[in-house]
Amino acid sequence: MISSNNFLDRLELDVPIIQAPMAGTSNPEMAAAVSNAGGLGSLGIGASTVDVARGMIQKTKSLTDRSFNANVFCHRSAHPDPENEAAWLNMLAPEFARFKVAPPEHISEIYTSFLADDEMFHMLLDENPAVVSFHFGLPVQGQIMAFKRQGIVTLATATNLDEARQIEAAGIDAVVAQGWEAGGHRGCFDPDAPDARHGTLELAYILVKNLSIPVIAAGGMMDGAGINAALSVGATAAQLGTAFIACDESNADAAYRQTLKSDGARRTVMTRVISGRPARCLPNAFTAWGGKVSNDRIPDYPTTYDAGKALNAAAKSAGEHGFGAQWAGQGAPLSREMSADQLMQNLTLEMQA
């Protein structure tokens, strides 16, 4: 295990800032910029093919010689349910009809969990990033030990103390304490279990008091004051995601960026209708529609995402941008438009101030 005292040194962190691996916005350019500025950049490769993921890692290596993180999804595989999936498409049919497009004839699991993807596992061993992190659960013990034998630092997300204790028992090096405020997908191991909805600082403090491994606070932090608050409760570092969405390097499209600057940024919502798992998003036409839908009617993740992506494509082709996965946390109103390097400089100065 890595103690808090040498954790930052092991990751080559000059400042205790980690860029969250938000799929859809993170990319090699952003990850490298954050790492070059003294933090830990991250790549979200959980929804990527092995070849795409390898290319992202290699591109990041070409842009920085510092440590960065590659994040994968350890969700349970979707349970095929043709009847429920057909009913879901039937419910969505009127929304597709608005854009003069028929819904897909069927939907399926659009990407593979790391738990069932040996090729992704071996690719990570080959490419050997300094850090590998896990979301939605944990890999098998043999995979964890293989990463550790290569000197790869491992992180995993927890939304409560029970998950964090499983992470520690598995030999993971540090835990990411994801608060209810955080944007994007909840890292809960079981999306159908009751969610305690711990705030970031509360959860980080609980984990610091109960674990012997470093705790990284995640959710709601957008400036140096927020990072200092996390450090004040014992967190070793802070992970920021929404703060980087408006950066120059981000993959966020123009509509996403515009919504981030709108009044809607003050009213982010937790929704399952986009992907099948709870995720915090900027309010849009899809989340408004989903507000009327019972969770027990939604197919498994990521099968639901297959339908969501098809609907978003249909909407965008008609000039409507309100059906995308515009992930953002409750700190969204504090977003700033600048380069990732400039943001890192600002965060560092704010922490010192």
Phi and psi in degrees as a GROMACS rama.xvg file:
@    title "Ramachandran Plot"
@    xaxis  label "Phi"
@    yaxis  label "Psi"
@TYPE xy
-102.405  125.732  ILE-2
-77.7147  162.277  SER-3
-61.0027  -31.2979  SER-4
-64.956  -37.0166  ASN-5
-110.069  4.81154  ASN-6
-61.6035  -47.724  PHE-7
-64.3209  -39.1736  LEU-8
-65.4473  -41.5802  ASP-9
-59.9675  -35.4545  ARG-10
-93.0161  4.804  LEU-11
60.32  35.3987  GLU-12
-88.9638  121.579  LEU-13
-82.1977  -29.2932  ASP-14
-130.662  146.946  VAL-15
-81.2379  57.7559  PRO-16
-124.399  127.009  ILE-17
-119.27  129.851  ILE-18
-81.8857  125.471  GLN-19
-67.2052  141.437  ALA-20
-82.8676  64.4072  PRO-21
-74.9413  112.516  MET-22
-60.6613  137.252  ALA-23
99.5881  -21.418  GLY-24
-124.008  -34.9085  THR-25
-76.4661  150.083  SER-26
-159.48  172.805  ASN-27
-57.6997  -39.0644  PRO-28
-62.8747  -43.7176  GLU-29
-68.3997  -46.8613  MET-30
-57.6527  -44.8402  ALA-31
-65.9261  -39.4874  ALA-32
-62.5952  -41.7623  ALA-33
-66.7006  -45.2546  VAL-34
-64.1156  -41.6932  SER-35
-64.65  -24.9563  ASN-36
-88.206  4.72919  ALA-37
103.325  -1.17827  GLY-38
-100.539  -161.463  GLY-39
-118.184  108.933  LEU-40
-75.675  158.989  GLY-41
-139.821  147.405  SER-42
-115.963  130.989  LEU-43
-93.6148  102.054  GLY-44
-111.741  9.34942  ILE-45
-62.0638  -28.6309  GLY-46
-104.128  12.5432  ALA-47
-99.5599  156.422  SER-48
-72.5547  165.067  THR-49
-61.0906  -42.9773  VAL-50
-64.4334  -42.5667  ASP-51
-65.2131  -43.3319  VAL-52
-61.8335  -43.7856  ALA-53
-60.5312  -42.7746  ARG-54
-62.3595  -39.0146  GLY-55
-64.936  -42.3254  MET-56
-65.2083  -44.6992  ILE-57
-65.5897  -37.2395  GLN-58
-65.0978  -40.69  LYS-59
-64.0427  -40.4287  THR-60
-60.4986  -32.3029  LYS-61
-74.6385  -16.5922  SER-62
-103.475  -15.0593  LEU-63
-151.101  148.019  THR-64
-105.152  12.9906  ASP-65
-99.7184  170.539  ARG-66
-65.9514  147.441  SER-67
-148.753  167.56  PHE-68
-111.431  138.504  ASN-69
-114.759  122.37  ALA-70
-107.567  133.968  ASN-71
-124.701  161.765  VAL-72
-101.712  127.757  PHE-73
-112.463  46.1139  CYS-74
-78.8485  157.844  HIS-75
-69.0017  142.569  ARG-76
-63.4943  148.354  SER-77
-65.6004  143.18  ALA-78
-93.686  114.463  HIS-79
-59.76  131.484  PRO-80
-143.742  80.5525  ASP-81
-53.781  -37.4767  PRO-82
-66.4695  -46.7071  GLU-83
-67.2165  -38.334  ASN-84
-66.814  -38.2883  GLU-85
-65.7462  -39.6386  ALA-86
-64.5115  -37.0984  ALA-87
-64.9115  -44.6542  TRP-88
-63.8173  -34.6027  LEU-89
-65.6217  -39.1979  ASN-90
-64.9716  -36.0776  MET-91
-81.1455  -13.6304  LEU-92
-52.4427  -44.1477  ALA-93
-61.8494  -31.8482  PRO-94
-69.9568  -42.0292  GLU-95
-60.9091  -40.0213  PHE-96
-62.3371  -29.3531  ALA-97
-58.0476  -27.039  ARG-98
-110.693  17.25  PHE-99
57.0365  40.8925  LYS-100
-131.376  138.563  VAL-101
-81.8347  145.296  ALA-102
-66.9325  161.82  PRO-103
-58.5425  153.719  PRO-104
-70.9839  -30.3304  GLU-105
-156.055  161.688  HIS-106
-125.912  158.672  ILE-107
-149.953  175.395  SER-108
-68.8266  112.486  GLU-109
-87.3534  -14.7158  ILE-110
-150.376  159.328  TYR-111
-93.0156  137.81  THR-112
-64.3483  146.832  SER-113
-57.6259  -27.2817  PHE-114
-63.489  -21.7874  LEU-115
-120.16  19.0573  ALA-116
-123.99  79.4349  ASP-117
-62.4714  -31.8023  ASP-118
-64.5819  -39.9535  GLU-119
-66.0108  -40.2229  MET-120
-59.1875  -48.8572  PHE-121
-69.4652  -32.3078  HIS-122
-62.6118  -42.1188  MET-123
-64.4158  -38.1668  LEU-124
-63.5962  -39.4332  LEU-125
-65.1707  -46.5301  ASP-126
-79.4552  -27.4949  GLU-127
56.0905  54.3236  ASN-128
-64.2617  155.949  PRO-129
-64.0531  -31.0303  ALA-130
-134.937  138.417  VAL-131
-126.375  131.697  VAL-132
-123.321  156.258  SER-133
-124.242  137.834  PHE-134
-125.265  146.103  HIS-135
77.2861  3.69417  PHE-136
150.679  -158.726  GLY-137
-127.153  149.678  LEU-138
-76.6355  179.518  PRO-139
-73.1746  159.445  VAL-140
-60.5269  -38.2417  GLN-141
-61.8967  -34.8234  GLY-142
-70.0973  -42.1171  GLN-143
-58.9557  -45.4536  ILE-144
-66.6521  -34.3106  MET-145
-64.7992  -41.4066  ALA-146
-63.451  -43.3621  PHE-147
-65.2655  -36.8555  LYS-148
-61.8228  -29.2394  ARG-149
-87.9277  0.620942  GLN-150
82.4852  11.926  GLY-151
-77.066  129.201  ILE-152
-77.3879  136.087  VAL-153
-114.773  139.371  THR-154
-127.766  153.671  LEU-155
-148.326  147.342  ALA-156
-87.9122  137.973  THR-157
-130.111  144.026  ALA-158
-110.548  -2.83851  THR-159
-156.97  173.91  ASN-160
-67.6454  -37.5401  LEU-161
-60.3245  -45.6525  ASP-162
-63.2383  -41.0334  GLU-163
-63.5594  -37.7966  ALA-164
-67.378  -35.2305  ARG-165
-64.1713  -39.8709  GLN-166
-62.9212  -46.8883  ILE-167
-63.1395  -43.9076  GLU-168
-63.9538  -28.2271  ALA-169
-77.6777  -8.88711  ALA-170
90.2803  12.9284  GLY-171
-66.0616  144.325  ILE-172
-74.2588  -33.8958  ASP-173
-154.189  154.986  ALA-174
-113.272  138.664  VAL-175
-96.3408  113.932  VAL-176
-86.9543  99.8473  ALA-177
-92.093  111.163  GLN-178
-78.5638  165.488  GLY-179
-59.8366  -24.8743  TRP-180
-71.9542  -19.502  GLU-181
-63.6003  146.057  ALA-182
-83.0547  163.096  GLY-183
79.2459  -164.131  GLY-184
-71.9926  136.216  HIS-185
-62.6216  138.776  ARG-186
-87.6227  14.0671  GLY-187
-56.9178  140.496  CYS-188
-66.7076  -40.9416  PHE-189
-120.762  105.69  ASP-190
-67.6728  -14.1656  PRO-191
-96.6526  -5.97747  ASP-192
-78.2717  155.03  ALA-193
-56.9237  138.414  PRO-194
-105.174  121.26  ASP-195
-68.6571  -17.7887  ALA-196
56.4874  41.936  ARG-197
-62.0569  137.812  HIS-198
-70.0397  160.749  GLY-199
-58.9531  -51.311  THR-200
-67.2289  -39.0017  LEU-201
-60.9524  -49.2813  GLU-202
-64.7086  -44.6842  LEU-203
-58.4736  -43.3373  ALA-204
-65.0757  -41.7157  TYR-205
-60.2371  -44.1541  ILE-206
-70.1542  -40.1163  LEU-207
-58.0255  -40.0893  VAL-208
-74.6964  -18.1372  LYS-209
-117.162  -7.85417  ASN-210
-118.232  162.138  LEU-211
-107.832  2.44014  SER-212
-107.074  158.093  ILE-213
-59.9298  148.52  PRO-214
-116.837  129.56  VAL-215
-108.531  120.717  ILE-216
-82.5693  137.916  ALA-217
-140.834  128.366  ALA-218
125.48  116.827  GLY-219
88.7426  -13.2463  GLY-220
-85.2003  128.81  MET-221
-129.949  -9.59894  MET-222
-148.353  -179.606  ASP-223
-62.6324  -33.8633  GLY-224
-63.3499  -40.6966  ALA-225
-65.5862  -40.9085  GLY-226
-63.6481  -44.076  ILE-227
-62.4004  -35.4383  ASN-228
-62.1001  -41.8313  ALA-229
-65.0802  -42.5856  ALA-230
-65.615  -30.3545  LEU-231
-69.0585  -21.7557  SER-232
-96.1639  7.89081  VAL-233
106.246  -0.932752  GLY-234
-64.933  143.761  ALA-235
-81.3574  -29.9758  THR-236
-154.607  169.284  ALA-237
-122.029  138.878  ALA-238
-109.393  123.867  GLN-239
-116.827  133.425  LEU-240
-119.783  -58.247  GLY-241
-58.6938  -32.1415  THR-242
-59.759  -24.2088  ALA-243
-98.4883  -4.10899  PHE-244
-62.2513  -40.1885  ILE-245
-84.9147  2.28101  ALA-246
-66.3163  155.956  CYS-247
-57.6142  -37.0898  ASP-248
-78.8197  -14.3092  GLU-249
-61.4789  147.862  SER-250
-79.2072  -3.4149  ASN-251
-57.5997  131.509  ALA-252
-80.3475  177.437  ASP-253
-61.1386  -39.6696  ALA-254
-65.8343  -41.3317  ALA-255
-59.9811  -47.8308  TYR-256
-63.8565  -38.5474  ARG-257
-67.1349  -41.1354  GLN-258
-64.7037  -35.3009  THR-259
-62.5603  -27.9496  LEU-260
-91.6561  -3.40355  LYS-261
-86.384  174.912  SER-262
-60.9779  -24.5894  ASP-263
-61.4093  -21.6536  GLY-264
-61.9423  -21.1265  ALA-265
-85.2271  -3.69788  ARG-266
-132.294  47.991  ARG-267
-60.5315  150.849  THR-268
-129.724  149.365  VAL-269
-91.8511  126.431  MET-270
-140.189  152.786  THR-271
-112.89  -10.4205  ARG-272
-70.9888  -22.0399  VAL-273
-74.3809  -46.5798  ILE-274
-121.174  -20.898  SER-275
105.553  -11.0612  GLY-276
-121.146  151.521  ARG-277
-63.2378  131.935  PRO-278
-150.293  141.754  ALA-279
-89.0008  129.714  ARG-280
-138.001  155.005  CYS-281
-65.864  142.672  LEU-282
-67.0929  133.935  PRO-283
-150.807  -171.208  ASN-284
-61.6636  -35.3414  ALA-285
-70.4791  -44.1953  PHE-286
-67.3125  -33.0199  THR-287
-65.1288  -43.1493  ALA-288
-62.7254  -41.6118  TRP-289
-68.5797  -20.5058  GLY-290
-63.4351  -15.1007  GLY-291
-102.205  3.65044  LYS-292
-105.642  134.198  VAL-293
-77.1295  137.278  SER-294
-59.4359  -29.913  ASN-295
-72.2566  -5.29691  ASP-296
-96.2024  -6.88724  ARG-297
-88.409  128.471  ILE-298
-62.8443  171.1  PRO-299
-64.8127  154.358  ASP-300
-78.2434  139.68  TYR-301
-97.9347  20.5907  PRO-302
-58.849  -42.212  THR-303
-57.6266  -35.1905  THR-304
-61.506  -30.6251  TYR-305
-59.3975  -45.4023  ASP-306
-68.9937  -40.9389  ALA-307
-62.4786  -41.2811  GLY-308
-67.0918  -37.8132  LYS-309
-65.3456  -41.3385  ALA-310
-66.6542  -41.4144  LEU-311
-62.1224  -40.9029  ASN-312
-62.8376  -42.2145  ALA-313
-64.3029  -42.8936  ALA-314
-64.9856  -45.0998  ALA-315
-63.5905  -34.9513  LYS-316
-64.7852  -21.8739  SER-317
-100.472  8.25589  ALA-318
85.7933  9.82839  GLY-319
-102.013  125.767  GLU-320
-113.657  22.6207  HIS-321
-98.7977  19.4896  GLY-322
-124.386  16.6969  PHE-323
-90.3453  167.937  GLY-324
-86.262  80.1379  ALA-325
-93.2576  72.3376  GLN-326
-65.0282  138.698  TRP-327
-165.65  148.008  ALA-328
-92.27  -179.393  GLY-329
-69.8179  -12.0823  GLN-330
-84.8144  6.99032  GLY-331
-51.7374  -37.8355  ALA-332
-62.1671  -14.6618  PRO-333
-95.9377  11.7579  LEU-334
-62.024  148.568  SER-335
-131.589  138.031  ARG-336
-93.4584  114.151  GLU-337
-173.604  176.895  MET-338
-72.2384  158.371  SER-339
-61.9589  -37.2325  ALA-340
-63.4041  -43.865  ASP-341
-65.9798  -39.775  GLN-342
-61.5434  -43.352  LEU-343
-61.3239  -40.2716  MET-344
-62.988  -43.8959  GLN-345
-63.1055  -44.4049  ASN-346
-60.5473  -41.9783  LEU-347
-64.5428  -44.2678  THR-348
-65.3014  -39.8755  LEU-349
-65.2647  -38.2951  GLU-350
-63.3085  -41.0939  MET-351
-69.5174  -33.5343  GLN-352
